[in-house]
Amino acid sequence: MRQVHRYAALVCTLATSLGAQVPGWFLGTGSGCPRSSLLYERFASSTFDLANAPSLDFVPNTGRGYIVLRGTHAILPTAGGVLVPVGDDTVAGPFALGFSLPYPGGNGSTTTVDISSNGYVYLETGTITSARCCDASDAILRAFRRDTPSWAVFGTDLDPSAGGSVWINTAPGIAWITWDQVWEGGTGQFVTAQIQFEASGAVALVYGPATTTSHSVLVGWSAGNGVADNGPTDLSALSGYDMGSSYGPLTISAPLARIPTVGSNFVVDLTHVPSDALAAVLLLGTGQANLPLDQFGLSGCNLLVTSDLPAFPTAIAPPIGTVTMPIAAGTRLVGLQLEAQAAVLSPTVNAGGVELSNRGTIHIGNSGPVIVRAFGTDSQNADDQQPFWSVVNATNLSIVSLRLDWRAAVPANPHYFDTDQTGMGDRFDGGNSTIPLCHGTYRQSTDITTGLDYTITPATPCGTTSRRGWIGSNFGLSAGDYRTLDFRFQSFGPGLSFLFDVDTDGGAGNGGAMAGLVVTVQMSDSTVRSGALVLIDPLTAQVIL
């Protein structure tokens, strides 16, 4: 870390005196390259814009996914095909294609597919049993990314048992699957959509009359197996789009509880390292940059740091790697902030043979922080595996109390917590109730591990023997709406997290819209930490205390 000592005076003014507590933290922003083998768009009901339009053609790009073009494929007839025996929310298969279809990711090729009534095709038969009902929700998108490779031809609530039919046809070198005038669930609106597979690996999505009146729609391709999310794409605007690799963009990260502090080794993780990677380094800089590198053959890559400090060697064992940064003891480095980006040499990743990661900001401290984060497309969230709200205690103290307060938001914000919202799997005001659909939305039992104090809080609407686990104040528009929430804990010690879901109304519901919320925590040494969430990206707001 000698080289960092040399540059410390250039990048920061030391904001600490001996004994002052300065939290260390790591924050990943932006996206690396190449793009992952994931392409999708989510259409709200009545907004589908690919009906009766040029086809979406996915042309194989050897070793690097697909090139996506607007094409001239037309709907092929279903006459002579095999009727797929699917009803409402069912999966059928396997069905033979008549040839071996190559595709990026997963097993790499298949001769058979499974078909979902809800507009999906699964390439690795028998691995996905869910029909993915019933719209383009966050949970469905996560399944699309997490499961084995699949196509979302017209992913929504389709019900062939109510109207229309699903067919598979084959001919030499080509196979096609058609949802022929299949009804949107519960509406009577019908959809005609088709996917065409060619032995070369080329794929086309073709649409006749197609729209929905009550459900959102997911369309696209996923190599699955946890492929990185590039974010949605306007499919109607694509022309020559390079989807990138099957393994996803190079990414650097560190768990929230892993903190860069003086006198310790800080470890940064690399993921999506290509199998043919030859070497890697962690670039370091005193500032941020955003320099496109397409002209050098690095398609979709950007240099995100000034790279004016010596680089760190990186150990790689594809598909992962690690960088260990020894941070000297003492006060000299406290408050130093560095920008980091990994670079990997890979002959096949792109024409330039180099992939770059996202940017990681490393703020060196002498203690760990409390990190509060809102993340997701909608606070009305029912996914236990990806809670909308998280509180991480990376300090060496315990958290005694937590307050979330919209009243002090800067700028002023009309949001409020809708604590009696249903449709989240359970309901936030259900607390420790054991009544089905009335249990609280504390996720992964973190209310228990942190010792959430139920005893001081009001009874739930589900019965006087259960308690909410929080106290609401400063009423919103109606009963159950509050501008302020308070929690108390008995054992929220170092390294623990508190995860929960509570709906937020009065404005946009995504994570980024939570910027401005003021968070106050009291620690076990009676100190108080307070700050407002700041916008990290459109789906994330976070405060480091």
Secondary structure, 3 states (H helix, E strand, C coil): CHHHHHHHHHHCCCCCCCCCCCECEEEEECCCCCCECEEEEEECCCCCCCCCCCEEEEEECCCCCEEEEEECCCCCCCCCCEECCCCCCCEEEEEEEEEEEECCCCCCEEEEEEEECCCEEECCCCCCCCCCCCCCCHHHHHHHHHCCCEEEEEECCEECCCCCEEEEEEECCEEEEEEEEEEECCCCCEEEEEEEEECCCCEEEEECCCCCCCCCEEEEEECCCCCCCCCCCCHHHCCCEECCECCCCCEEECCCCCCCECCEEEEEEEECCCCCCCEEEEEEECCEEEEECHHHCCCCCEEEECCCEEEEECEEECCEEEEEEEECCCCCCCCCEEEEEEEEECCCCCCCCEEECCEEEEECECECCEEEEEECCCCCCCCCCCCCEEEEECCCCCEEEEEEECCCCCCCCCCEEECCCCCCCCCHHHCCCCCCCCCCCEHHHHHHHCCECCCCCCEECCEEEEECCCEEEEECCCCCEEEEEEEEEEEECCCCEEEECCEEECCCCCHHHHCCCEEEEEECCCCEEEEECEEEECCEEEEEC
